[in-house]
Structure formats: structure tokens, C-alpha cells
Amino acid sequence: MANGIYVALSGAVAQSQALDVVSNNVANASTTGYRAVRVTFGQALSKANDQFFATAQGTSTDTTQGTLVQTGNPLDVALQGDGYLAVNTPGGVRYTRAGELRVSQDGRLVNADGLEMRGAGGKPISLPPDAAEITIGADGTVTVGAQEIGKLELARFAPQGVAREGATLYRATQAPIAGAPEVVSGALESANINVVRGMVDLIRVSRSYEALHRAIETYKEIDQRTARDIGGPK
């Protein structure tokens, strides 16, 4: 029965990884600009005994656009179409779709985490102290009154051109490609998570994990009983 234990164990490990991913998706259902993570499952062949085992081959990001929610705040921006806003971080340039912007105490345009928004050419976007009427155009141009202050740096990548870092940040792994998303001012992009589907997935994965765990315990009991019967008095 040892092979059965190993097959069930491999399935339990894969389902445990899936459980972590699904739980994280549900936890971020209200995170602005969050994109769901999906797990890819597969089979691995053991060369020792030609036995197939279940594996979690990896994860991918669901790039489906979330719903755009109007907020009326001129500093809130969402992106229509594929692409990202660029921000400066201590680790270098990163990209995000979370557009809750604000003005820092020193007048720089930053996101909700305090990361500096990159303007065209990588320069920060600094607003005058008396900035009142702030507008952000569809191409990312930031205007105070009638004066153009700067332009948000936008970037677009191939599907495998970015790697996730945290909930809403991405690191470029390939050079940007042509094209840019449209900036929608006064709106935010909600997470592309269907909460009902997420909860159903959470229950389904949890039950699969529990069933595999019970299978492991059953195989273990059978092996122990067999060992006792073989090793017992004749």
C-alpha cells in the first residue's frame, strides 16, 4: 500500500498549495487593483516504479480586468485595458494597477503605500503647494489648473513579462511592448475576484485536502495491520 500513500500524499501537498492560493485570493477580494492567482496542476512520473503523482506545477496571474468603480476623487485612477502604472520603490521600478493616488507632504504624487509615482522619463511628479484643481487625462497627463505638471509613466508587457511581488506590485522580467492603457480618472479598479466563486473554490479545495488526508490515514492503518499480521505468532 506504500505507493497509495505516496500518491495520496502528493495530492494532499498539491491541494495544500492550492488552499494557500485560494485563501489569499479571497483575502484580497477588496484590494484595489488585485489580480487573482491561479494554480496549475499536473502529473509527475516516478522513474522508480512508473507511478504517477499529482503536482502543483506553478501559478499564473489572471489578467482579466476588474470592474471599474467610480469614486469621484480626481486623484483616483483606473486603467482601461492591459498595462500598468509605474512606481519607484527601494528595490527599483515596479508596476501596479492600484491607482489610489495622493499628494505627499512634500508635494510629490504617491500611491496609497506612499510609493512615488513615476512620471515620463522616470522623474517624480511634484505639485505646487497651492495645487487645487488637479486633473489626470486619459493619457496620464497631470494638470493643475491650466498648467501641465507631468505625465504618469504607463507600461504594457507581454503576459509573461512581469513577476508578482506582493499583492499589487509587479517586477518587469521582459522589456515593455508597444501600446499603453487608457487612464480613467475618478475611478478605481476592483479586484478581479468573484467572492462567491472564491468561497466555493475554498470549500472544494478544503474538502479535497481532507479526503486525501483521510486516504493517507487509511493506507497507514492497512500497512500497520498487514505488518502486525505478518510479524505476529504463527
JOCOR-V343432 format. One line per field, one symbol per residue. phi: phi as a letter, one per 20 degrees, with the letter a starting at -180 (. if undefined). psi: psi as a letter, one per 20 degrees, with the letter a starting at -180 (. if undefined). burial: # if it has 9 or more other C-alpha atoms within 8 Angstrom, else .. A space follows every 50 residues. Layout:
phi = ???
psi = ???
burial = ???
//
This chain:
phi = .gfffffffffffffffffffffffffdfdefmfdfddeddbcdeeffcl decfbefqccefeffffedfdnefeeccdeofqbeececgeofccbdede ebdffeneecefeneffeegnnffdddfgefdedccefenfdcdmddfer bgfdbccfgeeccfcnfcdcdfdcffdfobfeedfmbceffedeffffff ffffffffffffffffffgfffffffffffeffe
psi = ighgghghghghgghgghggggghghhjhjppjppqpqppqaqpppigkk ppqqqohaqqpojpprpppphioiipqrporpaqqpqprhjaprqqjokn qrprhjjqprahjjpppprpjiqqopqqhkpfnpqprhjjpppodjppha pppqqqqqhjiqpqobgjqqppirqqrqrqrppoqkqqprqlpogghghg hggghghgggghghgghghghggggghgghirq.
burial = ...################.###.##.##..##########....#.... ######.........#.#.....######..########...######## ####..######..######...##.#...#..#####.######...## ########..####...#####.#.#...##############....##. ##..##.##..##.##..##.##...........
//
